[in-house]
Amino acid sequence: MSVTVKQLIKGISIISVITAAVVGCSSKSGNNTQGTASATPKSTNAASEDLLASIKKSGKIRIGLMGTYAPYNFLNDKHEVDGFDADVAKEVAKRIGVQAEFITGEFSGLIEGLQTKKYDALVSQVTITDDRKKTMDFSSPYIKNSVSVIVKNENTSVKGIEDFKGKKIGVGLGTNDETYLRNEVLPKVGTFDIVTYNDVITSLTDLNAGRIDATINNIFAIQPLVEKNHFQIKTVGASVKDDFAGIAIRKNNAELLSALNNALAEMKSDGTFKQIFQKWFKVDPNI
């Protein structure tokens, strides 16, 4: 089955503060040693400047992404990280004056990896939510994803989320879609089984094989997988929600956040972002 995007629309210097008491005075002339019993704390602004400066000094920004989420981010035939997210990240990095170093991992571990400083930023369709804003900062949105219900072609019992009761519904582990199912859909429609997955291809394979009754995802994400694997699946009903993704970084890094936003704004202004978007989705940017 060949499914187009339009058809699917229709039917994501380690800084240490050392407090030491310097005992005594220097016995050598011209060597003025000062006591440091009360060290001056670094300001939040200074800390943010240090991270951006550290990135520029190293010449690279470490980008966390899944690497299994085509066309957003995936490994191509040369085993290189490729896709829409990758192209956005590389262009943003170039405008900051560094290179993007990609580090792949399962989505469920990306946010933890950001907090433990494994990554400098996440460019992996991280949905901007109020809950996530409590622990990380986001750039301005760079894509809007419309999430739809997806079922097998012959399925006539599920026409939308209102039909999920008593069914097995697949969703990405640790994603905003999982939170949406648990916190918003379950209380409204009644009990159903939520089956979680670490990648999209496995959830669609299970759906195609009848091991789950439905899943929710966005049209851009499933279109290339449907075409490549000839899955006999379809979207049903109107989109259930719209999500906005941004570049995620650790809190209190204002200088880095400003640099990321400036780079994205420049890309949108000079047409570079439009070229990247059209390359991967064959349509104009939706944001």
C-alpha positions in Angstrom: 0.0 0.0 0.0 1.4 3.4 -0.9 0.2 6.1 1.5 1.0 9.8 0.9 1.2 12.4 3.6 -1.9 14.1 2.3 -3.8 10.8 2.4 -2.7 10.2 6.0 -3.7 13.7 7.0 -7.0 13.2 5.6 -7.8 9.7 6.9 6.3 14.2 17.7 36.5 23.7 33.0 34.1 21.6 35.1 33.0 24.4 37.4 33.7 23.6 41.0 33.3 26.1 43.8 36.1 25.4 46.2 35.8 27.0 49.6 39.2 26.9 51.3 40.7 28.8 54.1 44.1 30.1 53.3 46.2 29.8 56.5 48.7 32.6 57.2 50.1 35.3 55.0 52.6 34.9 52.2 56.2 35.2 53.4 57.4 36.3 50.0 57.1 39.8 48.8 54.9 40.5 45.8 52.9 37.3 46.4 49.6 38.6 47.8 47.5 35.6 48.9 43.9 36.3 49.9 41.7 34.3 52.2 38.8 32.6 50.5 36.7 31.5 53.5 33.6 33.1 51.9 33.7 32.3 48.2 31.5 34.4 45.9 28.8 32.2 44.4 28.4 32.0 40.7 25.4 33.6 39.2 22.8 31.7 37.2 23.7 33.9 34.2 27.4 33.1 34.6 26.6 29.3 34.7 24.6 29.7 31.4 27.5 31.5 29.8 29.8 28.8 30.9 27.8 26.0 29.1 27.6 27.9 25.8 31.3 28.8 26.1 32.2 25.2 26.9 30.3 24.0 23.8 32.1 26.6 21.6 35.4 25.7 23.2 34.9 22.0 22.4 33.7 22.8 18.9 30.7 20.5 19.2 27.3 20.2 20.8 26.2 16.8 21.9 22.7 16.1 20.5 20.6 13.3 22.0 18.0 11.6 19.7 16.4 8.2 19.1 17.9 7.3 15.7 14.9 5.0 15.1 12.2 7.5 14.3 12.2 8.1 10.5 11.8 10.6 8.9 12.7 12.6 12.0 15.9 10.8 13.0 17.2 7.5 11.9 20.4 5.6 10.7 20.8 5.7 6.9 22.4 3.1 4.7 25.8 4.5 5.7 24.9 4.1 9.4 24.9 7.8 9.8 22.3 9.7 11.8 19.9 11.3 9.2 16.5 12.8 9.0 14.6 16.1 9.7 15.8 16.5 13.3 19.3 15.7 12.3 19.3 18.3 9.5 17.8 20.9 11.9 20.4 20.1 14.6 23.3 20.3 12.1 22.2 23.7 10.8 21.6 25.1 14.3 25.0 23.9 15.4 26.6 25.5 12.3 25.1 28.8 13.1 26.3 28.6 16.7 29.8 27.9 15.3 30.2 24.3 16.2 29.4 20.8 14.9 26.6 18.5 16.0 27.7 15.3 17.6 24.8 12.8 17.6 24.3 10.3 20.5 21.4 7.9 20.0 19.3 6.3 22.7 15.8 5.1 23.5 13.3 8.0 24.0 12.5 6.8 27.5 16.1 7.6 28.5 16.8 10.8 26.6 15.4 13.2 29.2 17.4 11.5 32.0 20.5 11.6 29.9 20.0 15.3 29.4 19.8 15.9 33.2 22.9 13.8 33.8 24.8 15.8 31.2 25.2 13.0 28.7 23.7 15.4 26.1 23.8 19.2 25.8 20.5 19.2 24.0 17.7 17.0 22.7 16.5 17.3 19.1 14.2 14.2 18.9 10.6 15.4 18.7 10.5 16.3 22.3 7.0 17.7 22.8 6.8 20.9 24.8 4.5 20.4 27.8 4.0 22.3 31.1 5.2 19.3 33.0 8.5 19.1 31.1 9.0 22.8 31.4 9.4 22.3 35.2 12.7 20.4 34.7 14.0 21.7 31.3 13.9 24.6 28.9 12.7 24.5 25.3 13.6 26.5 22.2 10.8 28.0 20.2 8.8 25.2 18.5 10.2 24.0 15.2 7.4 21.6 14.1 3.7 20.9 14.8 2.7 17.2 14.9 -0.9 16.2 14.5 -1.6 12.9 16.4 -4.1 10.5 14.9 -5.6 7.1 15.7 -4.2 4.3 13.5 -5.8 0.9 12.9 -5.6 -2.0 10.5 -7.4 -1.5 7.2 -10.1 -4.0 7.9 -10.8 -2.7 11.4 -14.3 -1.1 11.7 -14.7 -1.2 15.5 -12.3 1.6 16.2 -13.2 4.9 14.7 -11.6 7.2 17.3 -10.4 7.3 20.9 -13.9 6.9 22.2 -13.8 3.3 21.0 -10.6 2.3 23.0 -12.5 0.8 25.9 -11.6 -2.9 26.3 -8.9 -2.7 23.5 -5.1 -3.0 23.4 -3.6 0.3 22.4 0.1 0.7 21.6 2.1 3.9 22.3 5.7 5.0 22.6 7.2 4.4 26.1 7.9 7.7 27.9 6.3 9.8 25.2 3.8 12.6 25.6 1.3 10.3 23.8 1.6 7.8 26.6 0.9 10.5 29.2 -2.1 11.6 27.1 -3.6 8.1 27.0 -3.1 7.5 30.7 -4.1 11.0 32.0 -6.8 12.1 29.6 -8.2 9.2 27.5 -8.4 6.5 30.1 -10.6 8.6 32.5 -12.9 9.6 29.7 -13.5 6.3 27.8 -13.0 3.6 30.4 -10.4 0.9 30.9 -8.2 -0.4 28.1 -4.7 -2.0 28.0 -1.8 0.3 27.2 1.1 -1.5 25.5 4.3 0.5 25.4 7.1 0.4 22.8 10.6 1.7 22.5 10.3 2.4 18.8 7.6 3.1 16.2 8.4 0.3 13.8 7.7 -2.4 16.4 4.3 -0.8 17.4 3.2 -0.6 13.7 4.4 -4.2 13.1 2.3 -5.4 16.0 -0.7 -3.4 14.8 -0.3 -4.9 11.3 -0.1 -8.4 12.8 -3.2 -7.8 15.0 -1.4 -8.0 18.3 -2.8 -4.6 19.3 -6.0 -3.0 18.2 -4.8 0.6 17.6 -2.0 3.0 18.2 -1.7 6.8 18.2 1.0 8.7 16.3 1.5 11.5 13.9 1.2 11.3 10.1 4.7 12.4 9.3 6.2 9.7 11.5 4.2 6.7 10.1 4.1 7.6 6.4 7.6 6.3 5.3 7.3 3.2 7.5 3.9 2.3 6.0 5.3 2.7 2.5 8.5 0.8 3.1 6.9 -2.1 5.0 3.6 -2.3 3.0 1.7 -2.2 6.3 -2.1 -2.6 5.8 -3.0 0.2 8.2 -4.9 3.5 8.1 -5.7 6.6 10.1 -9.2 7.1 11.3 -11.2 10.1 12.4 -9.9 13.6 13.0 -6.6 14.2 14.7 -6.9 13.8 18.5 -4.4 16.5 19.4 -1.7 18.8 18.1 1.8 18.7 19.6 4.7 21.2 19.3 8.3 20.0 19.5 11.3 22.1 20.5 15.0 21.7 21.3 15.2 20.7 24.9 18.1 21.8 27.2 18.8 21.8 30.9 17.4 24.7 32.9 19.4 27.9 33.7 21.3 28.1 30.4 19.9 31.3 29.1 22.8 32.1 26.8 22.6 28.7 25.0 18.8 29.0 24.8 19.1 32.4 23.2 21.7 31.1 20.7 19.4 28.2 19.7 16.4 30.5 19.3 18.4 33.0 17.2 19.6 30.2 14.9 16.1 28.8 14.4 14.8 32.4 13.7 17.5 33.0 11.1 16.8 29.6 9.4 13.2 30.5 9.1 13.9 34.0 7.9 16.4 33.0 5.1 14.5 30.0 3.8 16.8 27.3 5.1 14.2 25.9 7.4 11.7 25.7 4.6 14.1 23.8 2.4 14.8 21.2 5.2 11.1 20.8 5.9 10.2 20.3 2.2 13.0 17.8 1.8 11.5 15.5 4.4 7.8 16.1 4.3 7.2 17.4 0.7 5.0 20.3 2.1 5.7 23.8 3.4 6.5 24.2 7.1 3.5 24.0 9.4 4.8 26.4 12.0 
